[in-house]
Amino acid sequence: MFILKNINCICLFFGFILVATSSIANANFGGYDRGEIVGVGSILNVIEDNDISLEKERLQFIVDQRVKFSGLFEFKNTSDKPKLVTFAFPQITFWQVLYDNKSGGYAPGKYFDQEPRITINEVPVKKLARLFSYDQSNFSAPIIAYTQDEMQSRLIDWANDNETESSPTKPILLWLVFEKSLKPNETIDLSIKFTAPWYFIDEYWSYGRITNGSRFFEYITSTANTWKEGTVKDFEARFIFPEDASDKIRFFPEGWVKIQNGEAIYRKLNYKPSSDNHLRVKWFSNLAMEIGNLSLEEYKTFGEACYSNLNYKDYQWRFLSDHSAKTAWCVQPNALKCPKFLLKPISEKVSIYKRVAIQTGFAKSKRLHQQNSRPKTITLNIEKDEKVYTQKLHMEDTEQIQILQLDQPFQFVNKNETGFRDEYNEVSLRIDEIYKGVKWDDICISELEFLP
């Protein structure tokens, strides 16, 4: 057990929300479909006095299919004495605890480590200790941290108390701990870089899923006020994003300035951050995707082909209708066996749709478009007035948007207006044939949108 107590918590918090892999954790009345890595967190400086100042903080987030993060932090030892600084960099994550049929009990599975690249003065930090703590929200001293063996025994006890969950996952903090000696008045540059998926969370109940279709990313600023004088002397954050999706992306808090197409900046001098000004970017989608209720026989026949492709790797359904050609919903070849992927509106719009716009393939570039497979024919099934109309769409092999006329205009009609969950008339797509990718078998669609 490793205890950090009676210390000054000097924290740069990268509380950035993201996804590693998708899982469903069922609770008594429902569950969640979410990512396994929630975020990364504060760098703690374990010293007895607060002589280390945060002179400069530079953040850059490049967002499209994933989030590419780079942060540069300039620290200064303002004292006339040398300091041995112990940095502890946490990730807000989960540890799986699986049931072992052979032993008849629970056994710890894998935990999710983002494995960021950390350098000090451009020299990689190689000596990293990994410690674990139970309280996912505790970034202040004292912090009680455990070795891997100690944590595993506690996870087994926790799983036995939470048997209502399927493949329970325990929220934890994973600490990467490393040291650096600072000379009197010495300044160092600490850099952290990683590329990660987005974070999302949907709620599941016995009657289906509730989703707002968004993915988001948060950077917690408030713990930076534990550096000397509670101040970041020179703070700058920059988001670089696809310009074609600017109407679907929101930045928080107020104060972001769009400096050019696809780029926004947030600047502060002598910045005293608080919980009221955490940085957040949120990206919305127009359409949600579901599989719907399957009979046992249907599930045995094609359930895996359908469910495994809703959130396939980092190419989940949220990228299908997010207004950007730089992202794509991609599926495995077995998706051709799935008879229908249901499409539902995120927010109800009283519109009669007469056309459909589709951008097949991974349209981020011509190279990616050719490397990945893309649909050649798609079947749309549209429920209207208690009838189902079928239309086969023939797609040209181009990365450009194709707008096709619908044989049967329709609108989404909520059939369960008094219920807790909206129930719309069924609109679904099926991928029938594909243009084969020259490098990968994944089948991609960059955009699908219904138009008046």
N, C-alpha and C positions, 0 to 999 in steps of 0.2 A: 504494500500500500504506500502510495506517495502522497504526502500532504503538503499543499501549499497554503500556508496560513500566516496571518499577521504580516501581510506584504502589501505593497502598493500595487494595485492592479493597473498596469499600464497597457492599455488595450487598443489595438487597431482592429475594429471588428469588420471582417468581411462576411456579413451574415447573408450571403448571397444564396438565393434559393434555386435549387436545380434538381435534376432527375438523373438517376443512374439507371435503374431498371424498374419495371412496373411490377407491382404485386397487389393482390387483394387481401386485405386483412379483415376478416369477418369478426364483428362484435356481436353482442347479444341481439341487437335489433337491426343491425345493418353492418356496414363496413366501408372501407375506402379503397379506391384504386388510386395509387399514388406512386411517387418515386421513392427510392430507398435512401438517397442522400438528400437531406433537407438543406444543408448549407455548410459554410465554413465560417470560422469565427475569430474571436479576438486573439491577438498576440499579447500574451501577458509577459511583463518584464518583472522577474522575481528578485526584487532588491528591497533593502530596508529603508531607503530614502528615495525621493522623487527628483532626481537630478537629470533624468533623461528627457529631453524635449523632442517633440515631433515637429521638425522644422518645415517639412514639406510632404504632402501626400498627393500623389498623381495616380488616378485611376482611369482605365480605359476598358470599356465593354463593347465588343463587337458582337452584335446579335443577328443571327439568322436561323439556320437549322439548329445551331447550338449557341452557347455563349462562350466567347473567348475572352478571358479576363487577364489583365496584366496590371499589377500595382507596384508602384515604386514609392518607398517610404524613406525619408531622410531623418535619421536620428542623430542627436548630439549629446555627448556627455558634457554637461555644463559645469561640472565640478573640477577641482584641481587634484582629484584623486582618481586612480584607475578603478574601473568597475567591471566585475564579472557579471554579465547579464545572462540570465536564463530565460530564453524565449519559449513560450508554450503556445503552440498554434493549434486550436481545436477545430474539428469538423463536427457539425451537427448531423448525425447520421443514425443508422439503425443496424442492429445485429440480429440476424435470423436465429431462431431456435427451433429446430426440426424434431419431429417425433421419430425415434429410431425403433422400428418394429422388432429388430433382433434383440435389443436390450429391454424393450418394453418401457422405455422412458425417453425423456427429452435429451437432446444433445446439441450444443452450440453449432450452428452452421457458419456461414461467412458473414463478415462485417464489410461495410462498404467504405472504401478509402479512396478519396479523390486523387491522392498522390501528387500534390502540386510540386512544381519545380521551385525551390527556394534558393536564392543566392544572397550572399553578403559581399558587397564590392565586386560583383560579377563572378565570385568564386562559389561553386555549388556547395550547399550544406549537405554533407554526407552522413554525419553522425547524428541520427535522429532516433530518439527513444519513443516508443509508442505506449501510451498509458490511456486508461479508460475511466470515465466517471459516469455515474448513474443519472444525475440531474441534467437533463438536456438544456435547461434554461439558466443554469448557474455559471456565469462568467466572472463572478467576483470572488475574491478570497474570503474565507478559506475554501479551497477546493480539495476534495478527497478523491484521489485517483488510484486506480488499481492496475496491477500487471495483467497480462492476458489470462494467465491461469486463474488468478483471483476473480477476474471478471466472469470467466466462464462458469464457475461454480455458482455465482450469484444469478447468472442468467437462467440456469437450470431451475433454481428455486423460484424465480419469477415466472417461468413458463408453467410450472406446476400449479401456480395460483391463477393462471390465465388460460385455462384449457378451452374456454369458449372461442378462442381465436383459432383460425386455420393457419398453420405455419406462422405462429406469432413472431413478431419482430419487436425488439425492445429499443426504444429511443435511447441513444447514448451520446456522450461526447468522446471523440477520439482525439487525444492530444499528441501532437508531434512536438517533442521537446528537444531543444538544442541550446548551446551556449556560445557566447562571444565575449571576449575581453575588449573593453574600450579604454583607451588611454585618456588622460586628462584632456578635455576640450576636443576630443576626437569626434569626427563626424563619419557615419557609415551610411551606405545605401543598402536597404534590404528590398529585395525584389521577390514577388510571388507571381507565378503564372500557371494557368491551367485552362483546358477547354472542357466544357461540361454540357450535358443536356439541360433542358429547362426543367423547372419544377411544376407539377400540376397535382391537383387532388380532386377526385370526384367522389360523390357519396352514393353508396348502394343500400337499397332497402329491399324488402321482399317484393315490392311492386315495381322495382326497376331503379335506374340510375338518375341522379340529379347532378347536372353539370352546368357551369356557366361558360364552358368552352375555352376558358382563358389559360394561358401559361404565364408564369411571372417569375420575377427575380428581384431579390431585395438585398440591399447593402445596408447593414446596421451601422450607423455613424456614432451613436451616443457613447459607446465605450471609448471612443478616442478622447473623450474629455477627461480621462484619467491620466493622460500624459501631463507633463509639467504645466502648471497653471491651468489645467483643463482646456488647453487650447491647441488647435492645429494652426500653425502660423500661416501656412499657404496651402489651401485645399483646392483641388480641381478634379472634377469627374467628367468624363466624356463618354457619351453613347454614340456608337456608329451603327446605323440600322438601315434596312432596305427602304428606300424612298417610296417605292410603290405601295408599301404597307403603312404609310404614315398616318392614315386615317383610322387604323386599327391599333395603334400603339399609343399608350398614355404614360407620361412620366410624372413622378411624384418625388418631393413636394413641389409647391410653387417655386419658381425661380429658375427653372430650366430655360435656356435661350437657344433657339435654333440658329446656328451660325452659318449653315449651308445645307443643301439638300442631303438628307440622310445623316445629319450630325447635330447633336445637341450637347450643350455644355452647362456645367453648374460650378460656379466659382465662389469662394469665400476667403477672405483674409481675416486672420485672428479669429478663427472659427471655433465656436463653443457648441459643438453638436449636442442635440438632445433627441429623445425618442420621438419628438414631433417632426423631425426632419430626416428620418431615414430615407435612403434613396430606393426607389422602386420603379421598375418598368413592367408594364402589363400589356400583353398582346392578346387581342380578342379574335375569335373566329366567328363566322356567320352561321356555319352549320355544325351540328354535332352528328356523330356516327354511333350507331348501336347495332347489335345483332338481333335483338328481339327475343321473344320466348321460343325456345326449341323444345320439341318433344324429346323423350329419351332416345328414340330411334334416330331422329334427326341429329341429335348431338353425337351419337355414335358414328353416324355417316359422314358428317361434315363439320361438326362443332369445332374441332381443332383448327380446321382450315379457316374458319371465320374468326374465332376469338383470338387466335395467335397473331392476327394481322391488324387488329385495332390499334395496338400499341407496339408495333414491331420495332425493336431496337430504339433508335432515336428518331424514328420516322412516323410518329403516331398520327392518328386521324386529325389532330388539331391543325396540322399543316395543310390540310386539303383546301380550306376555305378561309385563309388568313390574308388574302390580297397580295401575296408576294410570290414572284417567280423564283426567288432564291431559297424557297423551302419546298418540301414535297412530302406527301403521304406515300410511303413505299410499302410494298407487301412482298411476301415470298411467293414463289411459283405455285404453292398449294392454294393460294387465294382463288385460283381459277375454279376450285372445287366448291367455293362458297356461293350458294345461290343468291344471296342478297346481303348487302350492307345497307342498313336503314339510314336515311338522312332526315334530320330534324332541325328546325330553326332554333337558334340560340335565344333570340328574342322574337316575339310574335310580331309579324308585319302583315298588315292587311294589303297584300299585293297579289295581283293575278300574274302569274309567271307564264310567259309565252316563248321564252328562249332559254337556252343553257349555254354558258361559256365554259369551255374546258381547255386546259393547257396540259397536254399529256407529257409524260417523261419528267425527268429532273431538269427543269428549264433554266437553271441557274447559269448554264453555259451550253454551247453546242457540244462540247466534249462530253459533259456529264449526260446530256440528252442521248447521245449515241451509246455511251457506255452502259446505261441502264435500259432495261426493257420498258416498254410503254404500251398502253392499250391500243389495239387496232379497231376492235369493236366493243362497245359497251351497251348493255341492255338496261333501260330505265323502266321501272314499273311504277305507275302512278295511280293511287287510289283516289277515285272521285265519284261522289254520289253512289257509294256502295258498289262501284264497279272498279276493276283494275285494268288500266290501259297500258299496253306494252309497246315500247319503241326501241328499235335497235339503232344505235348511233355509230356511224362509220367515220373513223378518225383518220385524217391525213398524218403522215409521219413528219411532223414539224414541231419545233419548240415554241411556235407562236400560238397565241390564243385563238381557238376556233369557236365561233358562235353559231349554234345550230337552232333551227326552229323546232319547237315542240308540236307534235301532232295534236296533243290535247292540252290546252292551257289549264292551269290549276292554281290553287292557292292552298297554303297550309291551314288546316282547320283544326282547332283544339276541340277534341271531343270530350274532354274531361275538365271543363272550366271550373267546376266546383271542387275538384279533387286537389290533393296535395302536390301531385305531379301531373304535368301536362301530357296529354295523349293526343298526338296528331294523326291525321290520316297517313297511311303508309306510302312513303316514297323511297324507293330503293334503287341501287345500282348493282350490276353484276359485270365483272370483267370476263369477256368471252374469248377474245383472241388478242394476241400481242405482236408487236414488232420486237424481235429479239435484240437484247443489248449485246454489244461487242465484247464487253468485259464482265458484267455482272448479270445475275439472273433476277435481281430485284425488279419489281414492276412499280413504276412511279407515276403519280399524277400531281402536278404542281398546284393546279387550281381547278376548282369546280364551283360555279356560281349560277344560280337561277336569276334570270333577268325578266323585267316586265316586257 
